[in-house]
């Protein structure tokens, strides 16, 4: 008897919650493709590797009503794959457990390790695409980092979920199915690193987590690149900023990331935060998350100028989630020798600054990089 997709999804969620082997049983009873012999059918499908790093998509709650209260990074990648047998109809899928952490604990070293593995897999001729499962808190930062440093035109798709697999209306299974489907698609090549969440295909450069709790958490002010519906991609725009195969940066040439920190602007802000972060050993740049158009309070400007005089680059970003920072508006960037972050939010400005500083500390070159990437 063939099981309905809804019932199979429920079984997978129940297996994750209970820690049982129901996922394996589900894979056994799922109807097998009938067209070709098994070996021939497998050879005809693309090979996709899932690199698992933890997060909510690998989380589990105490009950099915726990959609916001749960433990992240509990379910191993092999169980995620076994719980979703539909993946094997799309591609030959295998998984690697790169990390098992909540994404707020991601470090620069973790970024480097992950990107090197993605790069190595992308160089393998038998790998068609790569999926990275990731916690949503810093997913946008990792996606943008990979977009900058992995030199390939093969699809790289970063995916997460807002609810654990044990929750009612869990979103992880469909998000992961969409991610594998996109990663296996020829039409997803050369579009940079992608993010599949809530049926949308987003650019890893543009997308940001703008909502918590809800499943429609990830948005771009410039709109999604497309949608994926029942395993089919529908494209509506393409990224124009430099990325991946066209990038001047290469993870294989990056040994370490220089220290770059963020300070936040708000009403009545003192200069003390800038002074404290300015004492960070080896600090090479500071991102100011300003109000409005990257505004900087009058009492903070001197602190930033002092840091610039010491060789620390100052990057003017905005805490506002949409729009972009205009150079020489609000602050005389040319006079102060500062850099405008363009449309990158503070956390993404930090990512680009770290990568760019592996090549140059010249603020004019840094500004060119911020315009192009």
Secondary structure as the mmCIF struct_conf table of DSSP 4:
data_model
#
loop_
_struct_conf.conf_type_id
_struct_conf.id
_struct_conf.beg_label_comp_id
_struct_conf.beg_label_asym_id
_struct_conf.beg_label_seq_id
_struct_conf.end_label_comp_id
_struct_conf.end_label_asym_id
_struct_conf.end_label_seq_id
HELX_LH_PP_P HELX_LH_PP_P1 UNK A 2 UNK A 4
HELX_RH_AL_P HELX_RH_AL_P1 UNK A 5 UNK A 18
TURN_TY1_P TURN_TY1_P1 UNK A 19 UNK A 19
BEND BEND1 UNK A 21 UNK A 21
HELX_RH_AL_P HELX_RH_AL_P2 UNK A 22 UNK A 29
BEND BEND2 UNK A 30 UNK A 30
HELX_LH_PP_P HELX_LH_PP_P2 UNK A 31 UNK A 33
BEND BEND3 UNK A 35 UNK A 36
HELX_RH_AL_P HELX_RH_AL_P3 UNK A 38 UNK A 44
BEND BEND4 UNK A 45 UNK A 45
HELX_LH_PP_P HELX_LH_PP_P3 UNK A 46 UNK A 46
STRN STRN1 UNK A 47 UNK A 54
BEND BEND5 UNK A 55 UNK A 55
HELX_RH_3T_P HELX_RH_3T_P1 UNK A 56 UNK A 58
STRN STRN2 UNK A 60 UNK A 60
BEND BEND6 UNK A 62 UNK A 63
TURN_TY1_P TURN_TY1_P2 UNK A 64 UNK A 65
BEND BEND7 UNK A 67 UNK A 69
STRN STRN3 UNK A 71 UNK A 71
BEND BEND8 UNK A 72 UNK A 73
BEND BEND9 UNK A 75 UNK A 75
HELX_RH_AL_P HELX_RH_AL_P4 UNK A 77 UNK A 82
TURN_TY1_P TURN_TY1_P3 UNK A 83 UNK A 83
TURN_TY1_P TURN_TY1_P4 UNK A 85 UNK A 86
HELX_RH_AL_P HELX_RH_AL_P5 UNK A 87 UNK A 90
BEND BEND10 UNK A 91 UNK A 91
STRN STRN4 UNK A 92 UNK A 101
HELX_RH_3T_P HELX_RH_3T_P2 UNK A 103 UNK A 105
HELX_RH_AL_P HELX_RH_AL_P6 UNK A 108 UNK A 122
TURN_TY1_P TURN_TY1_P5 UNK A 123 UNK A 123
TURN_TY1_P TURN_TY1_P6 UNK A 125 UNK A 126
STRN STRN5 UNK A 129 UNK A 133
BEND BEND11 UNK A 136 UNK A 138
HELX_RH_AL_P HELX_RH_AL_P7 UNK A 139 UNK A 149
BEND BEND12 UNK A 154 UNK A 154
STRN STRN6 UNK A 155 UNK A 159
BEND BEND13 UNK A 162 UNK A 163
TURN_TY1_P TURN_TY1_P7 UNK A 165 UNK A 166
BEND BEND14 UNK A 167 UNK A 167
TURN_TY1_P TURN_TY1_P8 UNK A 168 UNK A 169
HELX_RH_AL_P HELX_RH_AL_P8 UNK A 172 UNK A 183
TURN_TY1_P TURN_TY1_P9 UNK A 184 UNK A 184
HELX_RH_3T_P HELX_RH_3T_P3 UNK A 186 UNK A 188
TURN_TY1_P TURN_TY1_P10 UNK A 189 UNK A 190
BEND BEND15 UNK A 191 UNK A 191
BEND BEND16 UNK A 193 UNK A 193
STRN STRN7 UNK A 194 UNK A 197
TURN_TY1_P TURN_TY1_P11 UNK A 198 UNK A 199
STRN STRN8 UNK A 200 UNK A 203
TURN_TY1_P TURN_TY1_P12 UNK A 204 UNK A 206
STRN STRN9 UNK A 208 UNK A 209
BEND BEND17 UNK A 212 UNK A 215
STRN STRN10 UNK A 218 UNK A 219
TURN_TY1_P TURN_TY1_P13 UNK A 221 UNK A 222
BEND BEND18 UNK A 225 UNK A 225
STRN STRN11 UNK A 226 UNK A 229
TURN_TY1_P TURN_TY1_P14 UNK A 230 UNK A 231
STRN STRN12 UNK A 232 UNK A 235
BEND BEND19 UNK A 241 UNK A 241
HELX_RH_3T_P HELX_RH_3T_P4 UNK A 244 UNK A 246
BEND BEND20 UNK A 248 UNK A 248
HELX_RH_3T_P HELX_RH_3T_P5 UNK A 251 UNK A 253
STRN STRN13 UNK A 260 UNK A 264
TURN_TY1_P TURN_TY1_P15 UNK A 267 UNK A 268
BEND BEND21 UNK A 271 UNK A 271
HELX_RH_AL_P HELX_RH_AL_P9 UNK A 272 UNK A 278
TURN_TY1_P TURN_TY1_P16 UNK A 279 UNK A 279
BEND BEND22 UNK A 280 UNK A 280
TURN_TY1_P TURN_TY1_P17 UNK A 281 UNK A 282
STRN STRN14 UNK A 285 UNK A 290
STRN STRN15 UNK A 291 UNK A 291
TURN_TY1_P TURN_TY1_P18 UNK A 292 UNK A 294
STRN STRN16 UNK A 295 UNK A 295
HELX_RH_AL_P HELX_RH_AL_P10 UNK A 298 UNK A 309
TURN_TY1_P TURN_TY1_P19 UNK A 310 UNK A 311
STRN STRN17 UNK A 313 UNK A 318
BEND BEND23 UNK A 319 UNK A 323
HELX_LH_PP_P HELX_LH_PP_P4 UNK A 325 UNK A 326
TURN_TY1_P TURN_TY1_P20 UNK A 327 UNK A 328
BEND BEND24 UNK A 329 UNK A 331
HELX_RH_AL_P HELX_RH_AL_P11 UNK A 333 UNK A 336
TURN_TY1_P TURN_TY1_P21 UNK A 337 UNK A 337
STRN STRN18 UNK A 339 UNK A 340
TURN_TY1_P TURN_TY1_P22 UNK A 342 UNK A 343
HELX_RH_AL_P HELX_RH_AL_P12 UNK A 346 UNK A 356
TURN_TY1_P TURN_TY1_P23 UNK A 357 UNK A 359
HELX_RH_AL_P HELX_RH_AL_P13 UNK A 363 UNK A 372
#
